Amino acid sequence: MEQNEKVAGFRQKVYDDLYAFLVNKGAIDSHMPECPDVQEKWEAVASAYIPDGAREFQQYPVVSLGWMMFIGMAMAYFWDTDWDSQASKDDQYQQLRDRNGYDNLDDTVLRDLFGYDEKRADEVSDLVAECAARVLSLLNHEQVEPGTPAAFHCYVDALHEMYVMGMAMELHDLGYHMTPISSLN
């Protein structure tokens, strides 16, 4: 199989793995939410995050991947609570990072933004860490040469799926459940 074909299917592998895992954990609904406002912010978030995330990936790959899930969660929170002021901005990641530094992004989102107590923050952190470890395992088994354009594309695809799943987790926690209209009757 060609490198490009492998890379093209990688995003779907990550999605499928995280989706099945998170549905099984009850962290997301089986029908994924659509939130175009948050999804449209992906490119701006990724452009700002990748220099930091890529730098940290070498020594802290789980953190590098997991932080993007927290960012997706924060973006969904912003959408629910204050999208009027957030919609025109493209610096949400920088604001989150600069509040307490890159190393504390998890605490910034879970404690400062969401106001979670220690128990709830630990539960969510553990779930995010498990998701990031799963994605890292998928990356390691993809057999793309490190430092190549293919490896970079796999990393970005992994970050994208972490972002989307973080968004879905927070929308679920906020009470946005995707239920077919026919089942409401």
N, C-alpha and C positions, 0 to 999 in steps of 0.2 A: 504494500500500500504506500502510495506517495505521501510525503510529509504534508502537503497541502490538503489532501483528503483526510488525513488524520486530524489535522488542526480544525478543519471544517466541522467535524463531528464532535469535537471535544466539548464545546459549549453545551450541546445537547446531553452529553454524558454527565456533565456537572449538574445541569438542571434536573435530569431524571433522578440522580442520586439524592440531591438535596430535597427535591420534592417528596420522594418516597419517605425519606427519613423524617422530614418535618411534619408530614401528614400523619405518620405513625406516632409521632410524639404529641400530636394534637396542637402543634404550634401554628399551623396554617390549615385552612380548609382545603378540601379536595378540589374545589373550583378556585383556581388562582384569581386573585383580584386584579383588576385593571385600574391603574391610576396614571393616566397619560401625563398629568402634570409632573409627577415625580419621575416617571420614566424619561421624560424629555430633558430632565436635568442631568441625566447620566453622563453625557459628554463633558459638561462643565465640571462635574464632580470628579470624573476620571482624570481629566487633564490636570486638575489641581492636585489630586491624590497620588498619581503614579510616580512622580519624582520622589516623594517620601516613601511610599509603599515599596517601590522597587529597591531603594537603598536599604531598607530594613529587611527585605526578603531573604537576603543571604544568611543572616544570623537568626532572624525571627520570622520564619515563613508563616507560621500559624497566626501570629499577630498581624502581619502584613495582609493576609487574606481576611482575617476576622474583623479587622477594623472597618473594612468596607461594608460588612453586614451591619455594624453599628451605624454607619453613615446612612445606609438605606433605611434603617429604623428611624433615625433622626429626621430624614427627609419626609417620611410618612407622617411623623408627628407634626412637623412644620405644616404639612398640607392640611392636617386636621385642625390645627390650632391657630395658625397665623399665615395662611397662604397669601392673603392680600399683600402683606409686606414682603414675603419671601419670593413670590413668583417672579419678580423682576430682577432678583439677585442671582449671581452665579458664584458667590463666595461662601456658601454654607459650610463647605469642608474647612476652609481656612478659619472661619469663625469658631467652629468646633475645636479644631486643632489648637488655635491660639489661646483658647480659654484656659487650658491647663497643660498644654503641650501634647505632642504626638503620643508619647508613652502613656498618657492618662486618658486617651480618647474614650475608652470604655466607661470610665467613671464619669467623664463629662456627659456622656449620653445618658447612662443609666441613673446616675444620682443627681447631677445638676439639672439636666433637662427633664427627665421623667420623674424624678423624686422617689425612686425606688429605695426601699429599705435594704439592709445588707443581705437578708435572706433572698429576696426577689432578685436583687442585682447579681448575686452569686448563681442563682438558677439560670438566669438569662446568659450570663458570662460562660457558664459551663456548656450551655446549648450552642452558643456561638463558637466556642473553642472546638466542640465536637464537629460542627459543620466545617470549620476551617481545616481541621485535621483530615476529614474525609476528602476535601478538595485537594489538599496537599498530596494525599495518597494517589488520587487520580492524576495529578500533575506528574508525580514521580513515575507512574506506570505508563505515561503517555509516550515515553521513549523519544522525546525530542531533545536535540542537543542544546545544553544550556548556553545562553548568550546569543542564540540565533534569533532571527526574526520569527521563526515558528514558535520558539519558546516564549517570546514576548507576547505573541498573539494568544497563546494558551493562557498566560498569566492574566492578560486583560479580559479574556473570556471568563476566566474563573472569577475575577473581581466583579464583572458584570452580573454573574449569577448570584454572587454573594449579596450584591446590592439589591437585586430584585427580590431575593428571598428575605432579606432584612426588611424591605418595604412590606412584603406580604405578612411577615410575623407581626409587625407593629400594627398594621391595619386590622389584623385578626385580634390583637390585644385591645385595640380601640373599639372593637365591637362591629367592625365591618365584615359581615359574613356573606359570602357569595352563595346565595340560595336561588335555584331556578324559580321563576315566578310561578310556574305550574305547581310547585310543591307548597306554595303558600295558601292555596285554596283549600 
